[in-house]
Amino acid sequence: MGILVGLIIILAFAPLPFGSAPVFWQSVLATLSLTLAAATVLTQRRALTWPPAGQRAIGWAAGLFGLTLAWAVFQALVPGFGAHPAWMQVEDILGGPVAGTISLDPFASLADAVSLAGIGAVFLVSLFAAENPRHARILINAIAIVVAAYAVYGIVVYVSGNSSVAWAEKRHYLDALTSTFVNRNSFGVFAGLGALCAVAIFANSISAITGSGLSSRDRFRILIEAMASRMWVWIVAALACVMALLLTGSRAATAATALSLLFFIVIYLSARRASARTTAIIILGGFVGALILLNLSGEFLLFRLDDKFSDGLGSRADIYANALTTLWDHLWLGAGYGAFGDAYAIYGSGDGTFSKRVEFAHNVYIEMAIELGLPMAIAFFASVGLAVYVCIRGIMTRRRDRIYAILAIAATVLVGVQGVVDFGIQTPAITTLYAALLGIGVAQSVSSRRTSGR
C-alpha cells in the first residue's frame, strides 16, 4: 500500500509546478519516480515476476524502451561517432578541436533521457501496483479526483481574473484557462484524460449496480438512487474536466478528447454486448450533453474555431515542411534527444514564421524521428504499441475488469491524435499520467485466473 500511496503522490505533484515542464521540476519528478521504482523493486522483489504475469510482449516493450533510452544517452556522451556537422563550426569559432557528439545539445539530451527513464519507472510501478484489481480501482479513482481538482482550481482562477499560473504571474494565454500549466493545449490534454477516467469510473459503477436479471424499470430506479447518493462525485468530476477543457480553447485537445470518449463508449458497450439501440441512445445523450456544455462554457472555443485556424494550421504547415527537411538530414542518427530546437534552427530563414526559435515540431512523431533518428523513433513507438497490444488482447480475453484496458487504449487515442498537431504528451505531467494509465491497463489485461492469489 505504501508504493500505491507514493505513486498517487507523484501523480498529484506532477502537474503543480507548471506541469513539471521546466528542467528543474522535470528532474525532480524523474528523481521521485526513479526512487519509487527502486523502492518497489527492493521491498517487493520476492513478489515481483518478469515479465509480469508471463506477459512476454511487455518484456519486448521494455527492451525496446531501454534501447531507446541507451541511444539517447549515447547521442549525448560518446564523442566522435557520427558527430553532427555543426560541431565543425564550433571548432572554427574556438580555433581548436572539439569533441563533438551526435547531439547538438548534450545537456538537453541527458536531461530528457533522465525524464524518459522516470516515465518508464512510473509505468513499471503502475504495472506492478495495479495487478490487484482493488489497487487498480484506487489508482483510477485517485487520478480522476486529482485531475478534477486541478480543473476546478483552473476554473476558479479563470473566473477570478486569470492572472496567475500556480504561484507565478500569468504571462501567456491570458484569455485561456491553463490551471497550473503554462500551455493551454497541454492542460487541455490533461483535463481530457481526467474526463476519460471519470467517465470510466461512472460506467463501471453503472455496470456493477445494474447487472443482469433486473427489469429495465428496476435498473433505472437503482441508477437514479446511486447517482443521487454516491455516483454524483464522478459526474461532477467529469463535468469539471470537460468545462475546463472547453475554457482552454484548445481545438486539438477538444477534438482528441471527443474522439477518445466516443471510442471508449463504443468499445465499452461492444465489450458488454450492448444492443445497437442502447449504444445509439448513450452516444446521442453524450452528444446532447456536449452541446449543453459547449453552450455554457465553450464560447471561447467557438470563437477560435470560427477563426478558421488562421493563427494555427497556416504557420504549423510551414513548420511541418521545414521539419521534414530537417528530418531528411537526420534520418538515421538523429540530432540528439531533446535537441529539436537546435536542429530546426539550422533551417530557419530568419523571417516570417521562422524569425523566432521553434522549440517543438507540433507533431510528436516527426519530432521524435528528428531527435532520435527514424530507426530509434520506430523502436520507441513500437514499445508503446506493444503495451497497447497487450491491452487490446486483454479486452478480448478477460471477462471482468476490462474497463482498465479500454481506458488505457482510449487514453492512447487521445494523446496519439493530439500529438499529430501538437506536443501535449511531451509535457512531463501528462506523460507521467499516461504512463500510469497504460501501466494499469496492461496490469489488468491478464486473465484473472493467472493473477488470482496475488
Secondary structure, DSSP 4 states (H G I P E B T S, - for coil): -HHHHHHHHHHHHTTTTGGG-SHHHHHHHHHHHHHHHHHHHHHHTTT--SSGGG-HHHHHHHHHHHHHHHHHHHHHH--STT--THHHHHHHHHTS-----S-S-HHHHHHHHHHHHHHHHHHHHHHHHTTSHHHHHHHHHHHHHHHHHHHHHHHHHHHTT--EETTEE--S-TTS--TT-S-HHHHHHHHHHHHHHHHHHHHHHHHHHS-TT--HHHHHHHHHHHHHHTTHHHHHHHHHHHHHHHHHT-HHHHHHHHHHHHHHHHHHHHHTT--HHHHHHHHHHHHHHHHHHHHHH-HHHHHHHHTTTTTTHHHHHHHHHHHHHHHHHTTTT-S-TT-HHHHHHTT--SSGGGGS-----S-HHHHHHHHH-HHHHHHHHHHHHHHHHHHHHHHHH-SS-THHHHHHHHHHHHHHHHTTT--GGGSHHHHHHHHHHHHHHHHTTS-HHHHTT-
